[in-house]
């Protein structure tokens, strides 16, 4: 419940129920006995109902007359919601999530890099450089590494000069952040800076073809890293560094 640690009892209930649903402990189609769950969690019905509203907003549950409150089919879940993504990873569905994310990124990000190389401004280059420098200072800090990595890709989307693409990072960012946290936690021997530097250098040189190729290579590496750490996470193993 770490993500909701500072959000009081309401947030903790959202966290607990959301995880139960997404992990499958409460199955799709199951009816939720609101009073019984409230008693089990020792919370008021008011807190319970407010928490259910949050989960309904994420597409996880719905309420109908005569049927009551029930878990919706996952087809209705908001898979772009940051909490739903996090619960999927925690519930053992990280491999599927990362595979889907890799496919979407392969379709979009090489083209984004190409447009960024053709249209970037000096301000864009500064933002990319700052994110890359931050990435180089995050050794051993998975949270900071994920934040810096996300900032780099956000800056790249904005460098396209396309207002829609500039906001498209909002769709990818939750999944990208969870991917980065997983990789940087389980792959402490990895250095993401060189592959990102290659993209930035091509963008700075205004070389669209090279930027496209560099991003494709970065994504290939990211896919390989994700496959490696998904296996480690499943077996509970982690890379250990000397110190």
Secondary structure as UniProt FT lines:
FT   HELIX           2..4
FT   TURN            5..6
FT   HELIX           8..23
FT   TURN            28..29
FT   STRAND          31..32
FT   HELIX           34..40
FT   TURN            41..42
FT   HELIX           45..57
FT   TURN            58..59
FT   STRAND          61..64
FT   TURN            65..67
FT   STRAND          68..71
FT   HELIX           74..76
FT   TURN            79..80
FT   HELIX           82..88
FT   HELIX           89..93
FT   HELIX           94..119
FT   HELIX           122..135
FT   TURN            136..137
FT   TURN            139..140
FT   HELIX           142..158
FT   TURN            159..160
FT   HELIX           163..186
FT   TURN            188..189
FT   HELIX           193..204
FT   TURN            205..206
FT   HELIX           208..235
//
